[in-house]
Amino acid sequence: MPTGIKPIFINNMMSTYGLSHPHDSKVFPDLPEHQDNPSQLRLQHDG
């Protein structure tokens, strides 16, 4: 794989991961609904 394409590929995977797991505490550690105590918003997404 050319080195010019690899960073784009990795960034695309990270973006997809963020969209697939919008309430992952590792992706959004600063949002309160993404902590151990889920808010109603997170419960709706999980449901």
C-alpha distance matrix in Angstrom:
0.0 3.8 6.4 8.5 7.0 6.8 10.6 11.4 10.1 12.1 15.0 15.1 15.5 18.1 19.9 20.1 21.4 24.0 25.2 25.4 27.4 29.4 31.9 29.7 31.5 28.3 27.0 30.4 32.6 35.0 36.2 39.4 38.8 35.7 37.7 39.4 42.2 40.8 42.5 43.6 40.5 38.2 40.6 40.2 36.4 36.5 39.2
3.8 0.0 3.8 5.4 5.6 6.6 9.7 10.7 10.7 12.8 15.0 15.7 16.7 18.9 20.5 21.3 22.8 24.9 26.2 26.9 28.8 30.5 33.1 31.0 32.5 29.2 27.7 30.9 33.1 35.2 36.6 40.0 39.6 36.6 38.8 40.7 43.5 42.0 43.6 44.7 41.5 39.5 42.0 41.6 37.8 38.3 41.0
6.4 3.8 0.0 3.8 5.4 5.3 7.4 9.5 10.2 11.3 13.3 14.8 15.9 17.4 19.2 20.6 21.8 23.5 25.3 26.3 27.7 29.2 31.5 29.3 30.5 27.1 25.6 28.7 30.6 32.7 34.3 37.8 37.7 34.7 36.7 38.7 41.6 40.4 41.9 43.3 40.1 38.1 40.9 40.7 36.9 37.4 40.4
8.5 5.4 3.8 0.0 3.8 5.8 6.8 7.7 9.5 11.3 12.3 13.6 15.6 17.0 18.1 19.7 21.4 22.8 24.2 25.6 27.3 28.3 31.0 29.2 30.4 27.2 25.3 28.1 30.3 32.0 33.5 37.1 37.0 34.2 36.5 38.8 41.4 40.0 41.2 42.5 39.1 37.4 40.3 39.8 36.1 36.9 39.8
7.0 5.6 5.4 3.8 0.0 3.8 5.8 5.4 6.2 8.8 10.2 10.7 12.5 14.5 15.5 16.7 18.6 20.3 21.3 22.5 24.5 25.8 28.6 26.9 28.5 25.5 23.5 26.4 28.9 30.8 31.9 35.4 35.0 32.2 34.6 36.8 39.4 37.7 39.0 40.0 36.6 34.9 37.6 37.0 33.2 34.0 36.7
6.8 6.6 5.3 5.8 3.8 0.0 3.8 5.4 5.0 6.3 8.6 9.8 10.7 12.5 14.3 15.4 16.6 18.5 20.1 21.0 22.6 24.1 26.6 24.5 26.0 22.7 21.1 24.4 26.5 28.7 30.0 33.4 33.0 30.1 32.2 34.2 36.9 35.5 37.1 38.4 35.2 33.1 35.8 35.5 31.8 32.2 35.1
10.6 9.7 7.4 6.8 5.8 3.8 0.0 3.8 5.4 5.1 6.1 8.5 9.9 10.6 12.2 14.2 15.3 16.5 18.4 19.8 21.1 22.1 24.5 22.5 23.7 20.4 18.6 21.6 23.7 25.6 27.1 30.6 30.5 27.6 29.8 32.1 34.7 33.4 34.7 36.2 32.9 31.0 34.0 33.8 30.1 30.8 33.9
11.4 10.7 9.5 7.7 5.4 5.4 3.8 0.0 3.8 5.5 5.1 6.1 8.6 9.9 10.4 12.2 14.2 15.3 16.5 18.2 19.9 20.8 23.7 22.2 23.8 20.9 18.5 21.3 24.0 25.7 26.7 30.2 29.8 27.2 29.8 32.2 34.5 32.8 33.9 34.9 31.5 29.9 32.7 32.2 28.5 29.5 32.3
10.1 10.7 10.2 9.5 6.2 5.0 5.4 3.8 0.0 3.8 5.5 5.1 6.3 8.8 10.0 10.6 12.4 14.4 15.5 16.4 18.4 19.9 22.7 21.0 23.0 20.1 18.1 21.3 23.9 26.1 26.8 30.2 29.4 26.6 29.1 31.1 33.6 31.8 33.2 34.2 30.9 28.9 31.5 31.0 27.2 27.8 30.6
12.1 12.8 11.3 11.3 8.8 6.3 5.1 5.5 3.8 0.0 3.8 5.4 5.1 6.3 8.7 9.9 10.6 12.4 14.4 15.2 16.5 18.0 20.4 18.3 19.9 16.8 15.1 18.4 20.7 23.1 24.2 27.4 26.9 23.9 26.1 28.1 30.8 29.3 30.9 32.2 29.1 26.9 29.6 29.5 25.7 26.2 29.2
15.0 15.0 13.3 12.3 10.2 8.6 6.1 5.1 5.5 3.8 0.0 3.8 5.4 5.1 6.2 8.6 9.8 10.6 12.4 14.1 15.3 16.1 18.8 17.2 18.7 15.9 13.4 16.3 19.0 20.8 21.8 25.3 24.9 22.2 24.7 27.1 29.4 27.8 29.0 30.2 26.9 25.1 28.1 27.8 24.1 25.0 28.1
15.1 15.7 14.8 13.6 10.7 9.8 8.5 6.1 5.1 5.4 3.8 0.0 3.8 5.5 5.1 6.2 8.6 9.9 10.7 12.2 14.2 15.3 18.4 17.2 19.4 17.1 14.4 17.3 20.3 22.2 22.6 25.9 24.9 22.4 25.3 27.5 29.6 27.6 28.6 29.5 26.1 24.3 27.0 26.3 22.6 23.6 26.3
15.5 16.7 15.9 15.6 12.5 10.7 9.9 8.6 6.3 5.1 5.4 3.8 0.0 3.8 5.4 5.1 6.1 8.6 9.9 10.3 12.1 14.0 16.7 15.0 17.4 15.0 12.9 16.2 19.0 21.5 21.8 24.8 23.7 20.9 23.4 25.3 27.6 25.8 27.2 28.2 25.0 22.9 25.3 25.0 21.2 21.6 24.4
18.1 18.9 17.4 17.0 14.5 12.5 10.6 9.9 8.8 6.3 5.1 5.5 3.8 0.0 3.8 5.4 5.0 6.2 8.7 9.8 10.5 11.8 14.2 12.4 14.3 11.7 9.4 12.7 15.4 17.8 18.4 21.5 20.7 17.8 20.3 22.5 24.9 23.2 24.6 25.9 22.8 20.7 23.5 23.4 19.7 20.3 23.5
19.9 20.5 19.2 18.1 15.5 14.3 12.2 10.4 10.0 8.7 6.2 5.1 5.4 3.8 0.0 3.8 5.4 5.1 6.3 8.6 10.0 10.4 13.5 12.7 15.0 13.2 10.0 12.5 15.9 17.6 17.6 20.9 19.9 17.5 20.5 23.0 24.9 22.7 23.6 24.5 21.1 19.5 22.4 21.8 18.1 19.3 22.3
20.1 21.3 20.6 19.7 16.7 15.4 14.2 12.2 10.6 9.9 8.6 6.2 5.1 5.4 3.8 0.0 3.8 5.4 5.1 6.0 8.5 10.0 13.2 12.6 15.5 14.1 11.4 14.1 17.4 19.5 19.0 21.9 20.3 17.9 21.0 22.9 24.8 22.4 23.4 23.9 20.7 18.8 21.2 20.4 16.6 17.5 20.2
21.4 22.8 21.8 21.4 18.6 16.6 15.3 14.2 12.4 10.6 9.8 8.6 6.1 5.0 5.4 3.8 0.0 3.8 5.4 5.0 6.0 8.2 10.7 9.4 12.3 10.8 8.7 11.8 14.8 17.3 17.0 19.6 18.0 15.2 18.0 19.7 21.8 19.8 21.3 22.2 19.3 16.8 19.2 19.1 15.3 15.6 18.7
24.0 24.9 23.5 22.8 20.3 18.5 16.5 15.3 14.4 12.4 10.6 9.9 8.6 6.2 5.1 5.4 3.8 0.0 3.8 5.5 5.3 5.6 8.5 7.8 10.4 9.5 6.4 8.7 12.1 14.2 13.7 16.6 15.2 12.7 15.8 18.1 19.9 17.7 18.8 19.8 16.7 14.6 17.5 17.4 13.7 14.7 17.9
25.2 26.2 25.3 24.2 21.3 20.1 18.4 16.5 15.5 14.4 12.4 10.7 9.9 8.7 6.3 5.1 5.4 3.8 0.0 3.8 5.5 5.5 9.2 9.8 13.0 12.8 9.7 11.2 14.9 16.5 15.2 17.8 15.8 14.0 17.5 19.6 20.9 18.1 18.7 19.1 15.7 14.1 16.6 15.7 12.0 13.5 16.2
25.4 26.9 26.3 25.6 22.5 21.0 19.8 18.2 16.4 15.2 14.1 12.2 10.3 9.8 8.6 6.0 5.0 5.5 3.8 0.0 3.8 6.1 9.0 9.2 12.9 12.9 10.7 12.7 15.9 18.0 16.6 18.7 16.3 14.2 17.3 18.8 20.2 17.5 18.6 18.8 15.9 13.6 15.5 14.8 11.0 11.6 14.2
27.4 28.8 27.7 27.3 24.5 22.6 21.1 19.9 18.4 16.5 15.3 14.2 12.1 10.5 10.0 8.5 6.0 5.3 5.5 3.8 0.0 3.8 5.5 5.5 9.2 9.8 8.1 9.8 12.6 15.0 13.6 15.4 13.1 10.6 13.6 15.0 16.6 14.2 15.7 16.4 13.7 11.0 13.2 13.4 9.7 9.8 13.1
29.4 30.5 29.2 28.3 25.8 24.1 22.1 20.8 19.9 18.0 16.1 15.3 14.0 11.8 10.4 10.0 8.2 5.6 5.5 6.1 3.8 0.0 3.8 5.8 8.7 9.9 7.5 7.8 11.0 12.6 10.7 12.7 10.5 8.7 12.2 14.4 15.4 12.7 13.5 14.3 11.1 9.1 12.1 11.9 8.5 9.9 13.1
31.9 33.1 31.5 31.0 28.6 26.6 24.5 23.7 22.7 20.4 18.8 18.4 16.7 14.2 13.5 13.2 10.7 8.5 9.2 9.0 5.5 3.8 0.0 3.8 6.1 8.6 7.5 6.9 9.1 10.9 8.8 10.0 7.6 5.3 8.6 10.6 11.7 9.3 10.6 12.1 9.6 6.8 9.9 10.9 8.1 8.6 12.2
29.7 31.0 29.3 29.2 26.9 24.5 22.5 22.2 21.0 18.3 17.2 17.2 15.0 12.4 12.7 12.6 9.4 7.8 9.8 9.2 5.5 5.8 3.8 0.0 3.8 5.4 5.4 6.4 7.9 10.8 10.0 11.5 9.9 6.5 8.7 10.4 12.6 11.1 13.3 15.3 13.2 10.1 12.8 14.3 11.3 10.9 14.7
31.5 32.5 30.5 30.4 28.5 26.0 23.7 23.8 23.0 19.9 18.7 19.4 17.4 14.3 15.0 15.5 12.3 10.4 13.0 12.9 9.2 8.7 6.1 3.8 0.0 3.8 5.5 5.2 4.8 8.1 8.1 9.4 9.0 5.3 6.3 8.5 11.1 10.7 13.0 15.8 14.1 11.3 14.2 16.2 13.8 13.5 17.2
28.3 29.2 27.1 27.2 25.5 22.7 20.4 20.9 20.1 16.8 15.9 17.1 15.0 11.7 13.2 14.1 10.8 9.5 12.8 12.9 9.8 9.9 8.6 5.4 3.8 0.0 3.8 5.7 5.6 9.3 10.5 12.5 12.6 8.9 9.8 11.8 14.8 14.5 16.8 19.4 17.5 14.7 17.6 19.3 16.6 16.2 20.0
27.0 27.7 25.6 25.3 23.5 21.1 18.6 18.5 18.1 15.1 13.4 14.4 12.9 9.4 10.0 11.4 8.7 6.4 9.7 10.7 8.1 7.5 7.5 5.4 5.5 3.8 0.0 3.8 6.2 9.0 9.6 12.5 12.3 9.1 11.2 13.9 16.2 15.1 16.7 18.9 16.4 14.0 17.3 18.3 15.3 15.8 19.5
30.4 30.9 28.7 28.1 26.4 24.4 21.6 21.3 21.3 18.4 16.3 17.3 16.2 12.7 12.5 14.1 11.8 8.7 11.2 12.7 9.8 7.8 6.9 6.4 5.2 5.7 3.8 0.0 3.8 5.6 5.9 9.1 9.4 6.8 9.1 12.5 14.2 13.1 14.2 16.6 14.1 12.3 15.9 17.0 14.6 15.5 19.1
32.6 33.1 30.6 30.3 28.9 26.5 23.7 24.0 23.9 20.7 19.0 20.3 19.0 15.4 15.9 17.4 14.8 12.1 14.9 15.9 12.6 11.0 9.1 7.9 4.8 5.6 6.2 3.8 0.0 3.8 5.8 8.0 9.4 6.7 7.3 10.6 12.7 12.7 14.2 17.2 15.5 13.6 16.9 18.7 16.7 17.1 20.7
35.0 35.2 32.7 32.0 30.8 28.7 25.6 25.7 26.1 23.1 20.8 22.2 21.5 17.8 17.6 19.5 17.3 14.2 16.5 18.0 15.0 12.6 10.9 10.8 8.1 9.3 9.0 5.6 3.8 0.0 3.8 6.4 9.0 7.8 8.5 12.2 13.3 13.3 13.8 16.8 15.1 14.1 17.6 19.2 17.6 18.6 22.0
36.2 36.6 34.3 33.5 31.9 30.0 27.1 26.7 26.8 24.2 21.8 22.6 21.8 18.4 17.6 19.0 17.0 13.7 15.2 16.6 13.6 10.7 8.8 10.0 8.1 10.5 9.6 5.9 5.8 3.8 0.0 3.8 5.6 5.5 7.3 11.1 11.4 10.5 10.5 13.2 11.3 10.7 14.3 15.6 14.4 15.7 18.9
39.4 40.0 37.8 37.1 35.4 33.4 30.6 30.2 30.2 27.4 25.3 25.9 24.8 21.5 20.9 21.9 19.6 16.6 17.8 18.7 15.4 12.7 10.0 11.5 9.4 12.5 12.5 9.1 8.0 6.4 3.8 0.0 3.8 5.3 5.6 9.0 8.3 8.0 7.8 11.1 10.3 9.8 12.8 14.8 14.4 15.3 18.1
38.8 39.6 37.7 37.0 35.0 33.0 30.5 29.8 29.4 26.9 24.9 24.9 23.7 20.7 19.9 20.3 18.0 15.2 15.8 16.3 13.1 10.5 7.6 9.9 9.0 12.6 12.3 9.4 9.4 9.0 5.6 3.8 0.0 3.8 5.6 8.3 7.2 5.3 5.0 8.0 6.9 6.0 9.1 11.0 10.7 11.6 14.3
35.7 36.6 34.7 34.2 32.2 30.1 27.6 27.2 26.6 23.9 22.2 22.4 20.9 17.8 17.5 17.9 15.2 12.7 14.0 14.2 10.6 8.7 5.3 6.5 5.3 8.9 9.1 6.8 6.7 7.8 5.5 5.3 3.8 0.0 3.8 6.8 7.7 6.3 7.9 10.8 9.5 7.1 10.3 12.4 11.0 11.3 14.6
37.7 38.8 36.7 36.5 34.6 32.2 29.8 29.8 29.1 26.1 24.7 25.3 23.4 20.3 20.5 21.0 18.0 15.8 17.5 17.3 13.6 12.2 8.6 8.7 6.3 9.8 11.2 9.1 7.3 8.5 7.3 5.6 5.6 3.8 0.0 3.8 5.4 6.2 8.6 12.2 11.9 9.6 11.9 14.8 13.9 13.4 16.6
39.4 40.7 38.7 38.8 36.8 34.2 32.1 32.2 31.1 28.1 27.1 27.5 25.3 22.5 23.0 22.9 19.7 18.1 19.6 18.8 15.0 14.4 10.6 10.4 8.5 11.8 13.9 12.5 10.6 12.2 11.1 9.0 8.3 6.8 3.8 0.0 3.8 6.0 9.4 12.7 13.3 10.6 11.8 15.2 14.7 13.3 16.2
42.2 43.5 41.6 41.4 39.4 36.9 34.7 34.5 33.6 30.8 29.4 29.6 27.6 24.9 24.9 24.8 21.8 19.9 20.9 20.2 16.6 15.4 11.7 12.6 11.1 14.8 16.2 14.2 12.7 13.3 11.4 8.3 7.2 7.7 5.4 3.8 0.0 3.8 6.5 9.9 11.3 9.4 10.0 13.6 14.0 12.9 15.2
40.8 42.0 40.4 40.0 37.7 35.5 33.4 32.8 31.8 29.3 27.8 27.6 25.8 23.2 22.7 22.4 19.8 17.7 18.1 17.5 14.2 12.7 9.3 11.1 10.7 14.5 15.1 13.1 12.7 13.3 10.5 8.0 5.3 6.3 6.2 6.0 3.8 0.0 3.8 6.7 7.7 5.6 6.4 9.8 10.3 9.6 11.9
42.5 43.6 41.9 41.2 39.0 37.1 34.7 33.9 33.2 30.9 29.0 28.6 27.2 24.6 23.6 23.4 21.3 18.8 18.7 18.6 15.7 13.5 10.6 13.3 13.0 16.8 16.7 14.2 14.2 13.8 10.5 7.8 5.0 7.9 8.6 9.4 6.5 3.8 0.0 3.8 5.3 5.3 6.3 8.7 10.1 10.6 12.2
43.6 44.7 43.3 42.5 40.0 38.4 36.2 34.9 34.2 32.2 30.2 29.5 28.2 25.9 24.5 23.9 22.2 19.8 19.1 18.8 16.4 14.3 12.1 15.3 15.8 19.4 18.9 16.6 17.2 16.8 13.2 11.1 8.0 10.8 12.2 12.7 9.9 6.7 3.8 0.0 3.8 5.5 5.0 6.2 8.7 9.8 10.3
40.5 41.5 40.1 39.1 36.6 35.2 32.9 31.5 30.9 29.1 26.9 26.1 25.0 22.8 21.1 20.7 19.3 16.7 15.7 15.9 13.7 11.1 9.6 13.2 14.1 17.5 16.4 14.1 15.5 15.1 11.3 10.3 6.9 9.5 11.9 13.3 11.3 7.7 5.3 3.8 0.0 3.8 5.5 5.3 6.5 8.8 10.0
38.2 39.5 38.1 37.4 34.9 33.1 31.0 29.9 28.9 26.9 25.1 24.3 22.9 20.7 19.5 18.8 16.8 14.6 14.1 13.6 11.0 9.1 6.8 10.1 11.3 14.7 14.0 12.3 13.6 14.1 10.7 9.8 6.0 7.1 9.6 10.6 9.4 5.6 5.3 5.5 3.8 0.0 3.8 5.3 5.0 6.1 8.4
40.6 42.0 40.9 40.3 37.6 35.8 34.0 32.7 31.5 29.6 28.1 27.0 25.3 23.5 22.4 21.2 19.2 17.5 16.6 15.5 13.2 12.1 9.9 12.8 14.2 17.6 17.3 15.9 16.9 17.6 14.3 12.8 9.1 10.3 11.9 11.8 10.0 6.4 6.3 5.0 5.5 3.8 0.0 3.8 5.5 5.1 5.9
40.2 41.6 40.7 39.8 37.0 35.5 33.8 32.2 31.0 29.5 27.8 26.3 25.0 23.4 21.8 20.4 19.1 17.4 15.7 14.8 13.4 11.9 10.9 14.3 16.2 19.3 18.3 17.0 18.7 19.2 15.6 14.8 11.0 12.4 14.8 15.2 13.6 9.8 8.7 6.2 5.3 5.3 3.8 0.0 3.8 5.5 5.1
36.4 37.8 36.9 36.1 33.2 31.8 30.1 28.5 27.2 25.7 24.1 22.6 21.2 19.7 18.1 16.6 15.3 13.7 12.0 11.0 9.7 8.5 8.1 11.3 13.8 16.6 15.3 14.6 16.7 17.6 14.4 14.4 10.7 11.0 13.9 14.7 14.0 10.3 10.1 8.7 6.5 5.0 5.5 3.8 0.0 3.8 5.4
36.5 38.3 37.4 36.9 34.0 32.2 30.8 29.5 27.8 26.2 25.0 23.6 21.6 20.3 19.3 17.5 15.6 14.7 13.5 11.6 9.8 9.9 8.6 10.9 13.5 16.2 15.8 15.5 17.1 18.6 15.7 15.3 11.6 11.3 13.4 13.3 12.9 9.6 10.6 9.8 8.8 6.1 5.1 5.5 3.8 0.0 3.8
39.2 41.0 40.4 39.8 36.7 35.1 33.9 32.3 30.6 29.2 28.1 26.3 24.4 23.5 22.3 20.2 18.7 17.9 16.2 14.2 13.1 13.1 12.2 14.7 17.2 20.0 19.5 19.1 20.7 22.0 18.9 18.1 14.3 14.6 16.6 16.2 15.2 11.9 12.2 10.3 10.0 8.4 5.9 5.1 5.4 3.8 0.0
